[in-house]
Amino acid sequence: MPVTAPGVTVIVHPIDTDTHPGLPAGWRWAVMSGAGTPVTDLGLCANAGWEPTEQEAWLTGETVGAAAVKALRHHGIPATYGQLPLDHDPIPAGGDRLGSPV
């Protein structure tokens, strides 16, 4: 059963450098939108990035996630907020955008 995100969700997990050999070791943060979103569905990833430590990943992810929820609520859109720490990298090989040019 896939791991899913509830509403606007900040996800933090270590990067598996064996699966993603082009990325440096560190932590990935992502802000996913949409209740029930599988965490591997990068089409619903509002923003994501890399940080060298877990603490920095949470700090950046929480800042972006809180801003997204506040913006939605400001415009009258009810938004739920959640956190989802993962102990593994759920992104399959070749499915990562962190190493890709924008």
Summary of the structure (lengths in Angstrom):
residues: 102
radius of gyration: 13.2
end to end distance: 31.2
largest distance: 43.3
contacts: 297
relative contact order: 0.30
helix: 24%
strand: 28%
